[in-house]
């Protein structure tokens, strides 16, 4: 079984968790197990790791990879359900939580998963292959207005209307079935001079489709809040993002939870009774080192934000 993947900001993210040998940790996005392996290295026999991933291939691979460990539990699920997951396995509090929100190199490099605009495969992009809804359903089913909206909001694509119109007109003749079918349509409507500014012309559209297929942004804020609710005092949450929309949600959620009072400024006394729940460890996000960038160009957009739990 092969699972080629570079774990982004591996040392920085694991160091930020302040691993305790006897602690309990959660890797919300198991992937190829790179981050989990580093966490396990820091645990003794009483420490425990819970590895979560919605991709069954990842779970199967990591079960084999970590077959020699008896202190890791595997859960195939979306980390949006972290509250339910921890309750079901009888864990109330943990000492650290990691979320790596990127797509694994394995998923990108596997043609049939449909995540890559470079590789030709079916339009898919499902993180959880057991779900029926895929990128094919979006491209061939959404009306022009809805396509335009997700390309604009989730992909921040300025040619969103042109692309949506081209898709709707083209599918009247034939269904759009593969990644390269879609790439060709995008290439036909975006001016070629844009290549010098932004690289591959399809990148933003593919980002938007992946977010829509997997509901990535709508789950993130609640997942962060639920995760932090399960941290012990002094426990850390470390989150790696890969585009501005994710990073904004993480930043804003951290800022809200790190605020003592949210009453209007003209209130003479606090009435909201909101308590400061976390301390933000790095006011500015940690970025990949030059060495990492030279080895793995896919890490270029990554940002790491870390917070520490203050109260129960």
Backbone torsions as a table, in degrees:
resi	resn	phi	psi	omega
1	UNK	NA	126.1	-178.2
2	UNK	-106.2	141.0	175.7
3	UNK	-150.3	83.9	-177.5
4	UNK	-83.0	121.3	-177.8
5	UNK	-159.8	137.0	173.3
6	UNK	-97.5	121.2	177.9
7	UNK	-77.7	117.0	-175.0
8	UNK	-72.8	136.3	179.3
9	UNK	45.5	49.8	-175.7
10	UNK	-58.5	-55.8	-177.8
11	UNK	-65.4	-43.2	-176.9
12	UNK	-62.4	-43.8	-176.6
13	UNK	-70.5	-41.9	-179.0
14	UNK	-72.4	-40.4	176.3
15	UNK	-59.2	-35.4	-177.6
16	UNK	-67.2	-19.7	-179.3
17	UNK	-80.0	-12.1	-177.8
18	UNK	50.7	59.7	-173.7
19	UNK	-56.9	128.3	171.7
20	UNK	-100.8	136.9	-173.7
21	UNK	-56.9	-34.9	-176.4
22	UNK	-100.2	10.6	-173.5
23	UNK	-78.5	170.1	175.7
24	UNK	-115.1	128.5	-174.9
25	UNK	-131.1	154.7	179.8
26	UNK	-125.7	124.3	169.3
27	UNK	-101.1	105.7	-173.5
28	UNK	-74.3	-16.2	-176.5
29	UNK	-136.8	79.4	-170.1
30	UNK	-57.1	-46.1	179.5
31	UNK	55.6	-129.4	178.8
32	UNK	-87.3	5.2	175.0
33	UNK	82.8	12.8	-178.8
34	UNK	-62.8	-50.9	178.7
35	UNK	-67.3	-40.5	179.9
36	UNK	-61.0	-39.5	179.4
37	UNK	-59.8	-41.7	179.9
38	UNK	-68.4	-36.9	176.8
39	UNK	-65.0	-46.8	-179.3
40	UNK	-59.6	-33.5	178.1
41	UNK	-60.8	-27.7	-177.7
42	UNK	-92.7	-1.2	-177.2
43	UNK	-101.4	150.5	169.6
44	UNK	-97.6	-168.7	-174.5
45	UNK	-66.8	-20.5	179.6
46	UNK	-92.2	-12.8	176.0
47	UNK	-73.9	162.0	-176.5
48	UNK	-145.9	145.7	177.0
49	UNK	-126.6	135.5	173.4
50	UNK	-111.5	119.4	-179.8
51	UNK	-105.2	122.4	-177.1
52	UNK	-116.0	136.3	170.7
53	UNK	-159.0	142.9	178.9
54	UNK	-86.7	-8.6	179.5
55	UNK	-89.9	114.6	-178.0
56	UNK	-60.5	-34.1	179.1
57	UNK	-60.8	-41.5	179.1
58	UNK	-63.3	-44.1	179.0
59	UNK	-61.0	-47.1	-179.2
60	UNK	-62.0	-43.0	-179.3
61	UNK	-63.0	-45.6	-176.6
62	UNK	-72.8	-29.6	173.1
63	UNK	-58.6	-41.1	178.9
64	UNK	-72.1	-44.6	-177.4
65	UNK	-61.4	-39.4	-175.8
66	UNK	-106.8	28.4	-177.1
67	UNK	-61.7	-21.4	-179.9
68	UNK	-85.0	-2.1	-179.0
69	UNK	-104.2	139.8	175.4
70	UNK	-112.0	10.1	-179.5
71	UNK	-116.5	27.9	175.3
72	UNK	-128.1	133.6	176.9
73	UNK	-111.9	141.5	-178.7
74	UNK	-111.6	135.1	179.3
75	UNK	-133.5	118.8	174.3
76	UNK	-87.5	105.9	-177.6
77	UNK	-170.3	171.5	173.9
78	UNK	-89.0	135.9	-176.6
79	UNK	-65.1	-8.1	173.7
80	UNK	-61.2	-21.3	-179.3
81	UNK	-97.4	25.1	-174.6
82	UNK	-58.4	-35.5	178.7
83	UNK	-60.9	-50.1	-179.7
84	UNK	-67.1	-40.2	-179.1
85	UNK	-58.8	-49.4	-177.8
86	UNK	-67.0	-36.7	178.1
87	UNK	-66.0	-38.8	-177.8
88	UNK	-66.8	-31.0	179.9
89	UNK	-98.5	10.1	171.3
90	UNK	76.9	29.3	178.8
91	UNK	-114.1	123.4	-179.2
92	UNK	-91.9	-46.7	-176.1
93	UNK	-128.7	146.6	177.7
94	UNK	-130.0	168.6	-175.3
95	UNK	-101.6	-11.6	179.0
96	UNK	-170.1	147.6	-178.7
97	UNK	-137.2	131.8	177.5
98	UNK	-117.1	134.0	172.1
99	UNK	-126.3	116.4	172.9
100	UNK	-107.1	105.5	-169.1
101	UNK	-86.5	9.2	-179.5
102	UNK	-83.9	166.1	172.0
103	UNK	-85.1	136.3	-178.1
104	UNK	-70.3	153.9	177.4
105	UNK	-59.8	-35.2	177.2
106	UNK	-58.8	-46.3	-178.9
107	UNK	-64.8	-41.8	-179.8
108	UNK	-64.9	-40.7	-173.0
109	UNK	-86.6	-2.7	177.0
110	UNK	-95.5	110.6	-171.6
111	UNK	-52.2	-46.1	-173.5
112	UNK	-69.1	-13.2	178.0
113	UNK	-77.8	-21.9	172.6
114	UNK	73.3	19.8	180.0
115	UNK	-84.0	-21.5	-171.3
116	UNK	-100.5	134.2	175.0
117	UNK	-83.1	-10.5	178.5
118	UNK	-86.7	-40.6	-178.5
119	UNK	-90.6	145.8	-179.6
120	UNK	-94.9	123.6	178.4
121	UNK	-159.0	180.0	179.6
122	UNK	-69.7	151.3	177.0
123	UNK	-71.9	106.6	-174.3
124	UNK	-131.3	-85.5	176.3
125	UNK	70.1	19.1	177.0
126	UNK	-81.5	124.4	171.4
127	UNK	-68.9	-41.7	177.1
128	UNK	-102.5	105.3	-174.0
129	UNK	-72.2	-4.6	176.9
130	UNK	-83.4	-16.4	176.9
131	UNK	-77.2	151.0	-175.6
132	UNK	-88.0	-30.3	-174.9
133	UNK	-73.3	126.2	-176.7
134	UNK	-136.2	179.6	178.3
135	UNK	-62.8	-30.5	177.0
136	UNK	-58.1	-41.9	-179.1
137	UNK	-66.4	-34.9	178.5
138	UNK	-68.9	-52.3	-175.4
139	UNK	-64.1	-35.5	-176.5
140	UNK	-100.6	-4.1	-176.1
141	UNK	-121.7	-32.7	-178.3
142	UNK	-70.4	145.0	176.1
143	UNK	-76.1	171.8	-173.4
144	UNK	-60.5	-39.8	-178.1
145	UNK	-64.9	-42.2	-178.6
146	UNK	-70.6	-38.7	175.6
147	UNK	-60.8	-46.8	180.0
148	UNK	-58.2	-40.9	-178.1
149	UNK	-63.3	-48.5	-176.8
150	UNK	-69.6	-32.9	177.1
151	UNK	-66.7	-37.0	-179.6
152	UNK	-73.2	-48.8	-172.7
153	UNK	-80.6	-46.5	-176.3
154	UNK	-88.5	-23.8	179.8
155	UNK	-108.1	-10.7	-176.3
156	UNK	49.8	43.7	-177.4
157	UNK	-93.9	117.6	-175.8
158	UNK	-73.6	-19.8	177.6
159	UNK	-97.6	31.2	-173.8
160	UNK	-60.0	-38.5	-178.2
161	UNK	-69.6	-43.9	179.4
162	UNK	-59.5	-45.0	-177.0
163	UNK	-66.3	-44.7	179.6
164	UNK	-60.8	-43.5	179.6
165	UNK	-63.3	-41.8	-179.8
166	UNK	-63.3	-40.7	179.7
167	UNK	-63.6	-47.6	-177.6
168	UNK	-64.1	-41.0	179.4
169	UNK	-67.9	-39.7	-176.5
170	UNK	-69.4	-38.2	-175.9
171	UNK	-74.6	-9.2	173.0
172	UNK	-66.1	-27.8	-179.7
173	UNK	-91.3	-47.6	-179.7
174	UNK	-148.3	146.7	175.1
175	UNK	-61.8	146.2	177.3
176	UNK	-95.0	109.4	-166.4
177	UNK	-109.2	-26.0	-173.8
178	UNK	-123.0	164.4	178.8
179	UNK	-61.4	-40.0	-178.4
180	UNK	-74.6	-25.6	170.2
181	UNK	-59.0	-45.8	-178.7
182	UNK	-69.6	-43.1	179.5
183	UNK	-57.6	-42.5	-179.4
184	UNK	-61.9	-40.8	178.6
185	UNK	-63.8	-41.9	179.7
186	UNK	-65.5	-43.8	179.1
187	UNK	-59.8	-30.7	-177.6
188	UNK	-71.8	-22.8	-173.1
189	UNK	-112.7	-17.8	178.9
190	UNK	-92.6	129.2	-179.7
191	UNK	-55.4	138.4	-174.8
192	UNK	-65.6	-24.5	179.9
193	UNK	-65.1	-17.0	179.6
194	UNK	-67.7	-21.4	-178.9
195	UNK	-58.0	-40.3	-178.6
196	UNK	-66.3	-29.3	-177.2
197	UNK	-84.1	-36.2	-166.3
198	UNK	-132.9	3.1	-179.0
199	UNK	77.9	-138.7	-175.5
200	UNK	-64.2	132.4	-173.6
201	UNK	-69.0	-20.9	-175.2
202	UNK	-91.8	-6.0	-171.3
203	UNK	-55.3	-46.1	-175.0
204	UNK	-71.8	-35.8	178.2
205	UNK	-66.4	-42.4	179.5
206	UNK	-65.9	-36.8	175.0
207	UNK	-60.8	-46.4	-178.9
208	UNK	-61.4	-42.7	-179.7
209	UNK	-64.5	-43.1	-179.5
210	UNK	-62.1	-41.8	179.1
211	UNK	-63.4	-43.3	-178.9
212	UNK	-67.8	-43.9	-179.4
213	UNK	-59.1	-42.3	-172.0
214	UNK	-101.6	1.5	178.9
215	UNK	57.7	38.5	-168.9
216	UNK	-64.6	-41.4	-174.1
217	UNK	-81.1	-34.5	-175.9
218	UNK	-68.1	-21.5	-178.6
219	UNK	-93.8	-14.7	-163.1
220	UNK	-69.3	-48.7	-176.5
221	UNK	-59.3	-48.8	-179.5
222	UNK	-64.2	-38.6	179.6
223	UNK	-62.3	-40.1	178.5
224	UNK	-64.3	-46.1	-179.3
225	UNK	-63.2	-44.9	178.5
226	UNK	-62.1	-40.8	179.9
227	UNK	-62.4	-46.8	-178.6
228	UNK	-64.2	-32.7	177.0
229	UNK	-62.8	-22.4	-179.4
230	UNK	-97.5	5.3	178.5
231	UNK	-84.4	139.7	167.3
232	UNK	-66.9	157.6	172.5
233	UNK	-58.6	129.7	-176.5
234	UNK	89.9	-8.1	177.0
235	UNK	-72.2	154.7	-176.0
236	UNK	-116.5	147.6	168.0
237	UNK	-121.0	128.7	-179.1
238	UNK	-122.6	126.7	-174.7
239	UNK	-127.7	126.2	176.6
240	UNK	-104.7	122.4	177.8
241	UNK	-111.3	164.7	-176.4
242	UNK	-131.3	-0.1	171.5
243	UNK	-152.0	164.6	-169.2
244	UNK	-62.6	-31.8	-178.2
245	UNK	-66.5	-45.8	176.1
246	UNK	-62.0	-48.9	-175.6
247	UNK	-60.6	-36.9	179.4
248	UNK	-64.5	-41.4	179.0
249	UNK	-64.6	-45.2	178.8
250	UNK	-61.5	-47.9	-179.2
251	UNK	-60.0	-48.2	-177.2
252	UNK	-67.5	-37.8	178.6
253	UNK	-66.9	-44.6	175.6
254	UNK	-58.7	-46.5	-178.2
255	UNK	-60.8	-40.5	179.2
256	UNK	-64.6	-46.5	-177.6
257	UNK	-69.7	-20.3	179.4
258	UNK	-92.9	5.8	-178.7
259	UNK	-97.8	137.4	-177.1
260	UNK	-77.5	-40.0	-174.7
261	UNK	-145.3	139.3	179.4
262	UNK	-119.6	19.3	176.0
263	UNK	-67.4	153.0	173.3
264	UNK	-54.8	146.7	-174.0
265	UNK	-62.7	-24.1	-177.9
266	UNK	-84.7	-0.3	176.0
267	UNK	-72.3	129.7	-178.8
268	UNK	-69.0	-32.2	177.7
269	UNK	-134.7	157.9	179.8
270	UNK	-72.0	130.3	177.1
271	UNK	-114.2	-14.0	-176.3
272	UNK	-79.5	-22.7	179.9
273	UNK	58.1	23.2	178.7
274	UNK	-72.7	136.5	178.9
275	UNK	-105.4	150.7	175.2
276	UNK	-74.2	118.2	-172.7
277	UNK	-97.3	-27.5	-176.5
278	UNK	-136.9	160.4	168.6
279	UNK	-112.6	130.7	179.9
280	UNK	-82.3	120.0	-173.7
281	UNK	-74.5	-43.4	-180.0
282	UNK	-121.1	110.7	-177.8
283	UNK	-61.7	-35.3	173.7
284	UNK	-109.6	144.9	-177.1
285	UNK	-65.5	147.7	173.1
286	UNK	-78.3	135.9	-178.6
287	UNK	-112.7	158.7	178.8
288	UNK	-61.6	147.1	178.2
289	UNK	-73.6	164.1	176.4
290	UNK	-60.6	-36.8	178.9
291	UNK	-62.8	-44.7	179.5
292	UNK	-64.8	-42.2	179.9
293	UNK	-60.5	-36.6	-179.5
294	UNK	-70.0	-25.9	-179.1
295	UNK	-92.7	-29.1	-174.0
296	UNK	-144.0	93.8	-177.1
297	UNK	-64.8	-21.5	-179.8
298	UNK	-68.3	-12.4	179.2
299	UNK	-84.7	-1.5	-170.3
300	UNK	-57.3	-35.9	-175.7
301	UNK	-94.2	3.1	-174.1
302	UNK	-71.8	144.0	174.7
303	UNK	-138.5	138.0	179.9
304	UNK	-113.5	125.4	175.1
305	UNK	-121.5	141.4	-173.0
306	UNK	-133.3	139.1	175.8
307	UNK	-137.7	156.0	-178.8
308	UNK	-121.9	135.9	-178.3
309	UNK	-73.1	134.4	-177.8
310	UNK	-105.5	-36.8	-174.5
311	UNK	-135.6	159.0	172.7
312	UNK	-78.1	NA	NA
